[in-house]
Amino acid sequence: MYKISGYMNSKDNANPKDSLPIPSDDIQLSHLFPIQQTTTKLGYWEPGKKFLLNKNSEVFIIDELGEFIWTLCLGDKSVREIERLLIVEADQSESSVRTSLSTFLLRLKDKNHIIFKQR
């Protein structure tokens, strides 16, 4: 049986107690690199909806923006670099992107879809 969770987009009401913030300091974010877990697989559910499946058969539903972020988690881009790409691609404010990206990356980490390396 699959356990299902999902990415909270900006329209949802996230509980700030559910996650810890990623450091907002430019230096720290410039040295934190998210990397996909090799045991996580990307699947397609229906148009506009995709999911990540981890080794524990937990399903994490993502949208197109979530997939975009997922594809950037290869260990060659820092959280700060991903943030800048999102600001340009999604045409969003820096504070909005920082909050959403932090929540999303920490949820991916919590579900064992990514790890963080520090350089």
Backbone torsions as a table, in degrees:
resi	resn	phi	psi	omega
1	MET	NA	142.1	-179.4
2	TYR	-93.6	141.9	172.4
3	LYS	-99.5	128.7	-174.2
4	ILE	-111.4	132.5	171.0
5	SER	-137.1	-179.4	-178.4
6	GLY	-159.3	167.5	178.5
7	TYR	-77.9	128.0	176.3
8	MET	-87.9	114.0	176.5
9	ASN	-80.6	177.0	-173.5
10	SER	-63.9	-15.9	179.8
11	LYS	-79.3	-21.8	-178.8
12	ASP	-81.2	159.4	177.2
13	ASN	-96.1	97.3	179.3
14	ALA	-79.1	142.7	175.9
15	ASN	-89.2	114.8	-176.7
16	PRO	-62.3	-18.4	178.5
17	LYS	-76.4	-13.8	-176.5
18	ASP	-76.7	-15.0	-177.5
19	SER	-147.2	157.3	175.5
20	LEU	-95.9	144.1	-178.2
21	PRO	-73.9	147.5	169.3
22	ILE	-75.1	140.6	-179.5
23	PRO	-53.4	139.1	-177.4
24	SER	-94.0	-5.6	-179.9
25	ASP	-66.3	130.3	-178.5
26	ASP	-54.5	-40.2	-177.8
27	ILE	-66.0	-46.3	179.9
28	GLN	-63.5	-44.7	-179.8
29	LEU	-66.8	-27.8	179.0
30	SER	-74.7	-15.6	-178.1
31	HIS	-111.3	7.7	-179.4
32	LEU	-109.9	118.7	-173.1
33	PHE	-119.9	113.3	177.6
34	PRO	-77.5	139.3	-178.4
35	ILE	-131.6	131.0	177.5
36	GLN	-62.4	141.0	171.8
37	GLN	-75.9	135.7	-177.7
38	THR	-67.6	-19.0	-179.6
39	THR	-85.5	-6.4	179.0
40	THR	-90.4	135.3	-179.7
41	LYS	-116.9	142.3	175.7
42	LEU	-93.4	129.6	178.3
43	GLY	-126.7	162.2	-179.2
44	TYR	-114.0	127.8	-175.5
45	TRP	-99.1	-58.5	178.8
46	GLU	-156.3	169.7	-178.3
47	PRO	-52.9	126.8	178.5
48	GLY	83.7	-5.9	-179.9
49	LYS	-125.8	130.1	178.5
50	LYS	-133.4	173.0	178.3
51	PHE	-146.7	157.5	172.4
52	LEU	-110.0	137.2	179.9
53	LEU	-120.7	120.4	-179.4
54	ASN	-94.7	179.0	-175.7
55	LYS	-65.6	-16.9	177.6
56	ASN	-93.3	13.8	-178.9
57	SER	61.1	30.0	175.3
58	GLU	-90.9	129.2	-179.0
59	VAL	-97.9	129.6	178.3
60	PHE	-120.9	110.6	-175.1
61	ILE	-79.0	133.5	178.5
62	ILE	-130.6	157.1	175.4
63	ASP	-101.9	-170.2	-177.8
64	GLU	-63.1	-37.4	178.0
65	LEU	-67.1	-40.2	176.0
66	GLY	-61.4	-39.8	177.4
67	GLU	-65.8	-40.0	178.1
68	PHE	-58.5	-46.5	178.6
69	ILE	-63.4	-45.0	180.0
70	TRP	-55.7	-43.3	-178.0
71	THR	-67.6	-19.3	179.0
72	LEU	-88.4	-7.5	-177.2
73	CYS	-88.4	64.6	-179.0
74	LEU	-110.5	2.6	178.8
75	GLY	89.6	-2.6	-179.7
76	ASP	-101.7	-7.5	178.3
77	LYS	-122.9	135.9	177.4
78	SER	-78.2	167.3	175.8
79	VAL	-58.1	-40.5	179.0
80	ARG	-61.3	-42.3	179.3
81	GLU	-66.3	-40.2	177.4
82	ILE	-63.9	-41.5	177.9
83	GLU	-58.1	-46.5	-179.6
84	ARG	-63.6	-39.8	177.0
85	LEU	-62.6	-40.0	179.1
86	LEU	-66.5	-38.5	179.0
87	ILE	-60.4	-41.1	179.9
88	VAL	-73.7	-50.3	-175.3
89	GLU	-68.2	-41.8	-176.0
90	ALA	-93.7	-4.6	-179.6
91	ASP	49.9	52.4	-179.2
92	GLN	-117.9	164.6	177.7
93	SER	-72.5	155.5	-179.4
94	GLU	-60.7	-43.4	-178.3
95	SER	-66.4	-38.4	178.1
96	SER	-64.5	-45.0	180.0
97	VAL	-65.8	-44.1	-177.7
98	ARG	-59.8	-45.0	-179.4
99	THR	-65.0	-49.6	-178.7
100	SER	-64.7	-43.0	-179.2
101	LEU	-64.7	-42.7	178.8
102	SER	-59.0	-48.4	-179.8
103	THR	-60.8	-46.7	-177.6
104	PHE	-63.9	-48.7	-178.8
105	LEU	-63.4	-38.9	179.0
106	LEU	-69.0	-34.3	175.8
107	ARG	-68.6	-38.9	175.7
108	LEU	-61.7	-42.2	179.0
109	LYS	-65.0	-44.5	-179.7
110	ASP	-60.2	-33.4	-179.3
111	LYS	-92.0	9.8	177.8
112	ASN	62.3	36.5	175.7
113	HIS	-96.8	-25.0	176.7
114	ILE	-138.2	163.9	168.7
115	ILE	-127.2	162.6	176.1
116	PHE	-111.6	132.0	171.5
117	LYS	-110.2	142.9	178.4
118	GLN	-111.6	134.6	178.5
119	ARG	-121.2	NA	NA
